[in-house]
Amino acid sequence: MKEEKAERILKKRELKKTPVRHIVLQALIESPSALSQHEIEKKFVQHFDRITLYRTLRLFEEKGVVHRIYNSFGE
């Protein structure tokens, strides 16, 4: 059911379903709280590189799939 949700979100935002996009989106959906880029990176370091993750998250933000949350340092 959660996998279907990830696929529906990607389709609704007109994003091609790639393995990285699906894995990252699935992790965000299943997490009980917000995840930082660093947390996602640590979780999937063996699956893809940092640049691919950065580009995926940036695309998700541009398409309205996720939004950025700044910490108390403005980062």
DSSP file with accessible surface (Angstrom, degrees, kcal/mol):
  #  RESIDUE AA STRUCTURE BP1 BP2  ACC     N-H-->O    O-->H-N    N-H-->O    O-->H-N    TCO  KAPPA ALPHA  PHI   PSI    X-CA   Y-CA   Z-CA
    1    1 A M     >        0   0  174      0, 0.0     4,-1.6     0, 0.0     5,-0.1   0.000 360.0 360.0 360.0 -43.7    0.0    0.0    0.0
    2    2 A K  H  >  +     0   0  111      1,-0.2     4,-1.9     2,-0.2     5,-0.1   0.852 360.0  55.1 -68.3 -32.9    2.8    2.4    0.9
    3    3 A E  H  > S+     0   0  112      1,-0.2     4,-2.2     2,-0.2    -1,-0.2   0.899 106.0  51.9 -64.3 -38.5    4.6    1.5   -2.3
    4    4 A E  H  > S+     0   0  110      1,-0.2     4,-2.6     2,-0.2    -1,-0.2   0.880 105.8  55.2 -63.7 -36.4    1.5    2.4   -4.2
    5    5 A K  H  X S+     0   0   99     -4,-1.6     4,-2.4     2,-0.2    -1,-0.2   0.924 107.2  49.2 -63.1 -43.9    1.4    5.8   -2.5
    6    6 A A  H  X S+     0   0    0     -4,-1.9     4,-2.4     1,-0.2    -2,-0.2   0.930 112.3  48.4 -60.7 -44.1    5.0    6.6   -3.6
    7    7 A E  H  X S+     0   0   79     -4,-2.2     4,-2.4     1,-0.2    -2,-0.2   0.899 110.8  50.7 -64.4 -40.1    4.0    5.6   -7.2
    8    8 A R  H  X S+     0   0  139     -4,-2.6     4,-2.9     2,-0.2    -1,-0.2   0.904 110.2  50.0 -63.9 -41.3    0.9    7.8   -7.1
    9    9 A I  H  X S+     0   0   45     -4,-2.4     4,-2.0     2,-0.2    -2,-0.2   0.937 111.9  47.2 -63.8 -46.4    2.9   10.8   -5.8
   10   10 A L  H  <>S+     0   0    2     -4,-2.4     5,-3.2     1,-0.2    -2,-0.2   0.923 114.8  46.7 -61.3 -43.5    5.5   10.4   -8.5
   11   11 A K  H ><5S+     0   0  174     -4,-2.4     3,-1.6     3,-0.2    -2,-0.2   0.923 110.1  52.5 -64.9 -43.6    2.8   10.0  -11.2
   12   12 A K  H 3<5S+     0   0  161     -4,-2.9    -1,-0.2     1,-0.3    -2,-0.2   0.865 112.3  45.4 -61.3 -36.2    0.8   13.0   -9.9
   13   13 A R  T 3<5S-     0   0   93     -4,-2.0    -1,-0.3    -5,-0.2    -2,-0.2   0.329 115.5-117.8 -89.7   7.2    3.9   15.2  -10.0
   14   14 A E  T < 5 +     0   0  166     -3,-1.6     2,-0.4     1,-0.2    -3,-0.2   0.887  62.8 149.8  57.6  44.3    4.7   13.9  -13.5
   15   15 A L      < -     0   0   17     -5,-3.2    -1,-0.2    -6,-0.1    -2,-0.1  -0.913  50.4-116.3-108.9 134.6    8.0   12.4  -12.3
   16   16 A K        -     0   0  161     -2,-0.4     2,-1.0     1,-0.1     5,-0.1  -0.416  32.2-115.6 -64.5 139.1    9.5    9.4  -13.9
   17   17 A K        +     0   0  111     -2,-0.1    -1,-0.1     4,-0.1   -10,-0.0  -0.693  45.1 169.9 -82.3 105.9    9.8    6.5  -11.5
   18   18 A T     >  -     0   0   38     -2,-1.0     4,-2.6     1,-0.1     5,-0.2  -0.798  46.3-111.2-108.5 159.5   13.5    5.7  -11.0
   19   19 A P  H  > S+     0   0  102      0, 0.0     4,-2.7     0, 0.0     5,-0.2   0.918 117.8  48.2 -56.6 -42.7   14.9    3.4   -8.4
   20   20 A V  H  > S+     0   0   27      2,-0.2     4,-2.7     1,-0.2     5,-0.3   0.942 112.1  47.9 -65.4 -47.2   16.5    6.3   -6.5
   21   21 A R  H  > S+     0   0   55      1,-0.2     4,-2.4     2,-0.2     5,-0.3   0.918 114.1  47.5 -59.4 -43.1   13.3    8.4   -6.5
   22   22 A H  H  X S+     0   0   24     -4,-2.6     4,-2.6     2,-0.2    -2,-0.2   0.935 113.1  47.5 -65.9 -45.4   11.2    5.5   -5.4
   23   23 A I  H  X S+     0   0   52     -4,-2.7     4,-2.2    -5,-0.2    -2,-0.2   0.932 115.4  44.7 -61.5 -47.4   13.6    4.5   -2.6
   24   24 A V  H  X S+     0   0    0     -4,-2.7     4,-2.2    -5,-0.2    -2,-0.2   0.943 115.3  46.7 -65.4 -46.2   14.0    8.0   -1.2
   25   25 A L  H  X S+     0   0    6     -4,-2.4     4,-2.6    -5,-0.3     5,-0.2   0.918 111.1  52.6 -64.0 -40.2   10.2    8.8   -1.4
   26   26 A Q  H  X S+     0   0   17     -4,-2.6     4,-2.5    -5,-0.3    -1,-0.2   0.920 108.8  50.5 -60.9 -42.5    9.4    5.4    0.2
   27   27 A A  H  X S+     0   0    4     -4,-2.2     4,-1.3     1,-0.2    -1,-0.2   0.906 111.1  48.6 -62.9 -41.0   11.8    6.3    3.1
   28   28 A L  H  < S+     0   0   43     -4,-2.2    -2,-0.2     1,-0.2    -1,-0.2   0.903 112.2  48.5 -66.5 -40.4   10.2    9.7    3.6
   29   29 A I  H  < S+     0   0   41     -4,-2.6    -2,-0.2     1,-0.2    -1,-0.2   0.915 114.0  45.9 -65.5 -42.2    6.7    8.2    3.6
   30   30 A E  H  < S+     0   0   99     -4,-2.5    -1,-0.2    -5,-0.2    -2,-0.2   0.670  90.5  99.3 -78.9 -16.7    7.6    5.5    6.1
   31   31 A S     <  -     0   0   26     -4,-1.3     4,-0.1    -5,-0.2    -4,-0.0  -0.525  66.5-146.3 -74.4 135.1    9.4    7.8    8.5
   32   32 A P  S    S+     0   0  135      0, 0.0     2,-0.3     0, 0.0    -1,-0.1   0.661  83.8  23.7 -74.3 -13.1    7.4    8.9   11.5
   33   33 A S  S    S-     0   0   83      1,-0.0    -2,-0.0    -5,-0.0     0, 0.0  -0.898 103.4 -66.9-142.9 172.2    9.2   12.3   11.4
   34   34 A A        -     0   0   70     -2,-0.3     2,-0.4     1,-0.1    -1,-0.0  -0.262  46.6-144.8 -61.4 145.5   11.1   14.5    9.0
   35   35 A L        -     0   0   45     -4,-0.1     2,-0.1     4,-0.0    -1,-0.1  -0.931   6.7-135.9-114.2 139.0   14.4   13.2    7.7
   36   36 A S     >  -     0   0   55     -2,-0.4     4,-2.2     1,-0.1     5,-0.2  -0.462  28.0-110.2 -83.6 164.2   17.4   15.3    6.9
   37   37 A Q  H  > S+     0   0   71      1,-0.2     4,-2.8     2,-0.2     5,-0.2   0.915 121.3  54.0 -59.0 -40.2   19.5   14.9    3.8
   38   38 A H  H  > S+     0   0  107      1,-0.2     4,-2.6     2,-0.2    -1,-0.2   0.898 106.5  50.6 -62.7 -41.6   22.3   13.5    6.0
   39   39 A E  H  > S+     0   0   90      2,-0.2     4,-1.8     1,-0.2    -1,-0.2   0.911 113.0  45.6 -63.4 -42.6   20.0   10.9    7.6
   40   40 A I  H  X S+     0   0    3     -4,-2.2     4,-1.9     2,-0.2    -2,-0.2   0.924 111.6  53.3 -65.8 -42.5   18.8    9.7    4.2
   41   41 A E  H  X S+     0   0   36     -4,-2.8     4,-0.5    -5,-0.2    -2,-0.2   0.921 109.1  48.0 -58.7 -46.5   22.4    9.7    2.9
   42   42 A K  H >< S+     0   0  135     -4,-2.6     3,-0.6     1,-0.2    -1,-0.2   0.888 111.2  52.0 -61.7 -38.3   23.6    7.5    5.8
   43   43 A K  H 3< S+     0   0  126     -4,-1.8    -1,-0.2     1,-0.2    -2,-0.2   0.847 123.3  26.2 -68.0 -33.5   20.7    5.1    5.3
   44   44 A F  H >X S+     0   0   26     -4,-1.9     3,-1.9     1,-0.1     4,-1.5   0.096  76.2 126.8-122.0  24.1   21.3    4.6    1.6
   45   45 A V  T << S+     0   0   97     -3,-0.6    -1,-0.1    -4,-0.5    -2,-0.1   0.807  78.8  49.8 -55.3 -31.2   25.1    5.3    1.2
   46   46 A Q  T 34 S+     0   0  183     -4,-0.2    -1,-0.3    -3,-0.2     3,-0.1   0.640 108.6  53.5 -82.8 -13.4   25.6    1.9   -0.5
   47   47 A H  T <4 S-     0   0  124     -3,-1.9     2,-0.3     1,-0.3    -2,-0.2   0.807 120.6  -8.8 -93.0 -34.0   22.7    2.4   -3.0
   48   48 A F  S  < S-     0   0   28     -4,-1.5    -1,-0.3    -7,-0.2     2,-0.1  -0.986  72.3 -96.6-160.7 163.4   23.6    5.8   -4.5
   49   49 A D     >  -     0   0   94     -2,-0.3     4,-1.9    -3,-0.1     5,-0.1  -0.298  36.7-105.4 -86.2 170.2   26.0    8.7   -4.2
   50   50 A R  H  > S+     0   0  163      1,-0.2     4,-2.9     2,-0.2     5,-0.2   0.846 117.0  55.0 -61.8 -39.5   25.4   12.1   -2.5
   51   51 A I  H  > S+     0   0   93      2,-0.2     4,-2.7     1,-0.2    -1,-0.2   0.922 107.4  49.8 -63.7 -43.1   25.0   14.0   -5.7
   52   52 A T  H  > S+     0   0   43      2,-0.2     4,-2.3     1,-0.2    -2,-0.2   0.924 112.8  47.6 -62.1 -42.3   22.2   11.7   -6.9
   53   53 A L  H  X S+     0   0    1     -4,-1.9     4,-2.8     2,-0.2     5,-0.3   0.941 111.4  50.5 -63.5 -46.5   20.5   12.2   -3.6
   54   54 A Y  H  X S+     0   0  102     -4,-2.9     4,-2.6     1,-0.2    -2,-0.2   0.936 112.3  46.7 -57.5 -46.3   20.9   15.9   -3.6
   55   55 A R  H  X S+     0   0  150     -4,-2.7     4,-2.4     2,-0.2    -1,-0.2   0.883 112.1  51.1 -65.2 -38.4   19.5   16.2   -7.1
   56   56 A T  H  X S+     0   0   11     -4,-2.3     4,-2.7    -5,-0.2    -2,-0.2   0.944 112.7  44.8 -64.7 -47.2   16.6   13.9   -6.2
   57   57 A L  H  X S+     0   0   27     -4,-2.8     4,-2.3     2,-0.2    -2,-0.2   0.891 112.7  51.7 -65.4 -39.2   15.7   16.0   -3.1
   58   58 A R  H  X S+     0   0  104     -4,-2.6     4,-2.7    -5,-0.3    -1,-0.2   0.931 111.3  47.5 -62.7 -43.3   16.1   19.2   -5.1
   59   59 A L  H  X S+     0   0   35     -4,-2.4     4,-2.3     2,-0.2     6,-0.2   0.929 110.3  52.4 -63.5 -43.8   13.7   17.9   -7.8
   60   60 A F  H  <>S+     0   0    0     -4,-2.7     5,-2.6     1,-0.2     6,-1.0   0.903 111.2  47.6 -58.7 -40.2   11.2   16.7   -5.1
   61   61 A E  H ><5S+     0   0   65     -4,-2.3     3,-1.2     3,-0.2    -2,-0.2   0.938 111.0  50.1 -67.1 -44.7   11.3   20.2   -3.6
   62   62 A E  H 3<5S+     0   0  133     -4,-2.7    -2,-0.2     1,-0.3    -1,-0.2   0.863 113.7  46.1 -60.6 -36.8   10.8   21.9   -7.0
   63   63 A K  T 3<5S-     0   0   87     -4,-2.3    -1,-0.3    -5,-0.2    -2,-0.2   0.425 116.6-112.1 -89.0  -0.4    7.9   19.7   -7.8
   64   64 A G  T < 5S+     0   0   40     -3,-1.2    -3,-0.2    -4,-0.4    -4,-0.1   0.671  82.6 122.5  80.6  17.3    6.2   20.1   -4.4
   65   65 A V  S   <S+     0   0   29     -5,-2.6     2,-0.3    -6,-0.2    -4,-0.2   0.879  83.0   8.0 -76.4 -39.6    6.7   16.6   -3.2
   66   66 A V        -     0   0   41     -6,-1.0     2,-0.3    -9,-0.2    -2,-0.2  -0.858  69.6-141.9-131.3 168.2    8.7   17.7   -0.2
   67   67 A H        -     0   0  146     -2,-0.3     2,-0.3    -3,-0.1    -6,-0.1  -0.962  24.9-108.3-132.5 155.2    9.5   21.0    1.5
   68   68 A R        -     0   0  125     -2,-0.3     2,-0.5    -7,-0.1     0, 0.0  -0.598  24.3-160.6 -83.4 138.2   12.6   22.2    3.2
   69   69 A I        -     0   0  110     -2,-0.3     2,-0.3     6,-0.0     6,-0.0  -0.986  11.2-147.2-118.8 125.2   12.7   22.6    6.9
   70   70 A Y        -     0   0  140     -2,-0.5     2,-0.0     1,-0.1    -2,-0.0  -0.705   9.8-136.0 -92.7 143.0   15.4   24.9    8.3
   71   71 A N    >   -     0   0   78      4,-2.2     3,-2.2    -2,-0.3    -1,-0.1  -0.182  42.2 -82.3 -83.5-174.6   17.1   24.2   11.7
   72   72 A S  T 3  S+     0   0  116      1,-0.3    -1,-0.1     2,-0.1    -2,-0.0   0.669 130.6  57.1 -66.9 -14.1   17.8   26.8   14.3
   73   73 A F  T 3  S-     0   0  162      2,-0.1    -1,-0.3     0, 0.0    -3,-0.0   0.375 118.6-109.7 -93.9   1.5   21.0   27.8   12.5
   74   74 A G    <         0   0   52     -3,-2.2    -2,-0.1     1,-0.3    -4,-0.0   0.686 360.0 360.0  79.6  18.3   19.1   28.5    9.3
   75   75 A E              0   0  150     -6,-0.0    -4,-2.2    -4,-0.0    -1,-0.3  -0.736 360.0 360.0-102.7 360.0   20.5   25.5    7.5
